[in-house]
Amino acid sequence: MAPHLRTFLLLLLLSAASTGAQTGSQLVTDVCDATSFSDFCRSVLLSDPRSSAADLAQLGAVAIHLTRSNATSSLAFIQSLAASAPGDQRLEACEAAYRSAVASVGRAEGMWRDGDLTGVTNAAFEAVDDSFHCADAFGKDEAAKSPLVKNTRDLEYLSHVVLVLCDVRQGPHSHS
Ligand SMILES: *[C@@H]1O[C@H](CO)[C@@H](O)[C@H](O)[C@H]1NC(C)=O
């Protein structure tokens, strides 16, 4: 499937969580219940001690930070694989994809602070697309054997959590 089509389908799957003015672990639960991977979502968000007392703005900053540091650490992992397999075009494609994801998510940090939710949403969608580009580089048959299955899944899921947070912060009015 083309990355943009999958991104579009992902958008359709997003459902707004009703969070009111909650903070802390209830907010984490509500945000994560709006994903199809709530256990992963909860365990990643709560791996940062700030999450358990965070309001929406703080939780978004944490989620974007976690996404960026994960993409950064996956990029380092890909570079180490590429160093021992020179000329492997799949790894080169993944390296380029993760460089792009680190840049997009890095921009999202300031945009979230400024309340630029459209900018953050676009950056998170770009990061989802980047995860698909890396997965696609290994092709259908090899996808399961890719050494980066977990990395691409983590980038996709973390970016999806950021999209849910944008959706929640945007509020119910934007949906009508
Ligand atoms: C993030 O990235 C690393 C790659 O170094 C990976 O092994 C790790 O499990 C990832 N996931 C999360 C959720 O932190």
The ligand as a Gaussian input file, in Angstrom:
#p B3LYP/6-31G(d) Opt

LIG

0 1
 C       13.326000       3.051000      20.699000
 O       14.515000       2.867000      19.987000
 C       15.370000       1.787000      20.286000
 C       16.415000       1.690000      19.239000
 O       17.605000       1.999000      19.788000
 C       14.602000       0.538000      20.561000
 O       15.411000      -0.571000      20.814000
 C       13.636000       0.820000      21.677000
 O       13.032000      -0.299000      22.190000
 C       12.656000       1.796000      21.114000
 N       11.359000       1.871000      21.683000
 C       10.911000       2.582000      22.698000
 C        9.466000       2.519000      22.896000
 O       11.611000       3.263000      23.401000

